Amino acid sequence: DKADESAIRVYDYVQENCQTDSRNYFILNKKSSAYPALKAKYGKGIIPKYSLRHYLSIFNASYFISSELSNHVLNDRLYIDHLRERIMSVPLVFLQHGIMFAKPVDNPMAFGFHKDKNQYNIYKSVISSELEAGEFYKMKYDREDLILTGLATFDHAKLVDGADKIAFMPTYRYWEEGLIYTNRIEETSYYRVLIKIIKSFEEAGLLDRLLIVPHNKFSQYVYQNLPQYKHIISDNPSEALKVSKVFITDYSSAIYDAQYRGAYPIFYWEEKDYLIRQYKAIPPVNEENAPGPIAYNTQELIRIVKHAIENQYVVEDEYKEKYLKINSFNDNQNTKRITDFLKEHQII
């Protein structure tokens, strides 16, 4: 439905820089704002979503190369056995859409991705550091299942000129889906933490700088239930990252994307114990390795935000060093490394 993550970066690079024997296609919804330009540029290389060619491409594919798991090549849930079996059998080069070093991978809701439990034919997964590789080992993957290249999307990760927003992006809380989808969002901890942050920034005179970035699955409901704050709510995390000079989260991996762009990272862990109880597992990012300052209440949070502003958003050296252990690459050559691997293994 969109063309703004690693898959389109790899496709662009292959089309523009590589001579290959393979036939490479990118599937995109005609309603996407990127569709006209990409269709004009690549012609038949762009396949309209849900077209006959889309279905044929699934049965013709030797590999899937995607930022998402294989089922997303068509739909999130699929009940046509023959088609589902085909999707599950095609080898996937998993580009990831974030560094897997935030929420715990050993929580029960993540078991579907564990190597010994998932039904996908994951041939290789992109990682950004040996530290991140440790998270895959917890899920029974071997080193040979991983390619250390960095995320392709990071090669294009930048802040826009004049970026000055302070983004707050609490992570997805799957256990509150039922309440949110039945219009009982005000009963959730997700809603309460948003209100708490908004009020704190309002009292500090920083509300005009604040940008609330709800998780995609919750954004519509947040927007509907906070009409008085619509002007500070973003329903597009990709766009929010471009304008945010400070990025605050509890356990969203988007903070690593923000830091790569040049944003000042802050971890807000007032609800840390509650989140760990709900995850039923301990997150890998902690007090020792977090690549940014930690706030345990809103008073500390506002103090750190003001410190970042006063110091022109310069990230301290200790946090830079910790960040490089989580994301080892800063040369904007991730896409080339991925493509070199694809060529070397005759995938393209």
TAZIKA-V664048 format. One record per residue. N is the residue number from 1. SS is DSSP state (a for helix, b for strand, c for the rest). PSI is psi as a letter, one per 30 degrees, with the letter a starting at -180 (999 if undefined). Layout:
BEGIN
n	ss	psi
N	SS	PSI
N	SS	PSI
END
This chain:
BEGIN
n	ss	psi
1	c	f
2	c	l
3	c	i
4	c	g
5	c	a
6	a	e
7	a	e
8	a	f
9	a	e
10	a	e
11	a	e
12	a	e
13	a	e
14	a	e
15	a	e
16	a	f
17	a	f
18	c	k
19	c	j
20	c	l
21	c	f
22	c	l
23	c	j
24	c	k
25	c	l
26	b	k
27	b	k
28	b	k
29	c	k
30	c	f
31	c	f
32	c	k
33	c	f
34	c	f
35	a	e
36	a	e
37	a	e
38	a	e
39	a	e
40	a	e
41	a	e
42	a	f
43	a	b
44	a	f
45	a	f
46	b	j
47	b	k
48	b	k
49	c	k
50	c	g
51	c	l
52	a	e
53	a	e
54	a	e
55	a	e
56	a	e
57	a	e
58	a	e
59	a	f
60	a	f
61	c	k
62	c	e
63	b	l
64	b	k
65	b	j
66	b	l
67	c	f
68	c	l
69	c	l
70	a	e
71	a	f
72	a	f
73	a	f
74	c	e
75	c	l
76	c	e
77	c	k
78	c	k
79	c	g
80	c	j
81	a	e
82	a	e
83	a	e
84	a	e
85	a	e
86	a	e
87	a	e
88	a	f
89	a	f
90	c	k
91	b	k
92	b	k
93	b	j
94	b	j
95	c	f
96	c	l
97	c	g
98	c	l
99	c	k
100	c	i
101	c	h
102	c	d
103	c	l
104	c	k
105	c	f
106	c	g
107	c	l
108	a	e
109	a	f
110	a	f
111	a	f
112	a	f
113	a	f
114	c	k
115	c	e
116	c	f
117	c	f
118	c	l
119	c	g
120	c	l
121	c	i
122	b	j
123	b	e
124	b	k
125	b	k
126	b	k
127	b	l
128	c	f
129	c	l
130	a	f
131	a	e
132	a	e
133	a	e
134	a	e
135	a	e
136	a	e
137	a	e
138	a	f
139	c	g
140	c	g
141	c	l
142	c	l
143	a	e
144	a	f
145	a	f
146	b	k
147	b	k
148	b	j
149	c	f
150	c	l
151	c	k
152	a	e
153	a	f
154	a	f
155	a	f
156	a	g
157	c	j
158	c	l
159	c	k
160	c	l
161	c	k
162	c	g
163	c	k
164	c	g
165	b	l
166	b	j
167	b	k
168	b	j
169	c	i
170	c	k
171	c	l
172	c	k
173	c	i
174	a	f
175	a	f
176	a	g
177	a	e
178	a	e
179	a	e
180	a	e
181	a	f
182	c	g
183	c	h
184	c	h
185	a	e
186	a	f
187	a	f
188	c	l
189	a	f
190	a	e
191	a	e
192	a	e
193	a	e
194	a	e
195	a	e
196	a	e
197	a	e
198	a	e
199	a	e
200	a	e
201	a	e
202	a	e
203	a	f
204	c	f
205	c	g
206	c	g
207	a	e
208	a	f
209	a	f
210	b	k
211	b	j
212	b	k
213	b	i
214	c	l
215	c	k
216	a	e
217	a	f
218	a	f
219	a	e
220	a	e
221	a	e
222	a	e
223	a	e
224	a	e
225	a	f
226	c	h
227	a	e
228	a	f
229	a	g
230	a	e
231	a	f
232	a	g
233	b	k
234	b	k
235	c	g
236	c	j
237	a	e
238	a	e
239	a	e
240	a	e
241	a	e
242	a	f
243	a	g
244	b	j
245	b	f
246	b	k
247	b	k
248	b	k
249	b	l
250	c	d
251	c	h
252	c	k
253	c	f
254	a	f
255	a	f
256	a	e
257	a	e
258	a	e
259	a	e
260	a	e
261	a	f
262	c	g
263	c	l
264	b	k
265	b	k
266	b	k
267	b	k
268	b	j
269	c	h
270	c	e
271	c	g
272	a	e
273	a	e
274	a	e
275	a	e
276	a	e
277	a	e
278	a	e
279	a	f
280	c	g
281	c	l
282	c	k
283	c	l
284	c	e
285	c	k
286	c	a
287	c	f
288	c	e
289	c	f
290	c	k
291	c	h
292	c	l
293	b	l
294	b	k
295	b	k
296	c	f
297	c	l
298	a	f
299	a	e
300	a	e
301	a	e
302	a	e
303	a	e
304	a	e
305	a	e
306	a	e
307	a	e
308	a	e
309	a	e
310	a	e
311	c	g
312	c	h
313	c	g
314	c	k
315	c	k
316	c	l
317	a	e
318	a	e
319	a	e
320	a	e
321	a	e
322	a	e
323	a	e
324	a	f
325	a	f
326	a	e
327	c	j
328	c	f
329	c	k
330	c	g
331	c	g
332	c	h
333	c	g
334	a	e
335	a	e
336	a	e
337	a	e
338	a	e
339	a	e
340	a	e
341	a	e
342	a	e
343	a	e
344	a	e
345	c	g
346	c	h
347	c	e
348	c	999
END
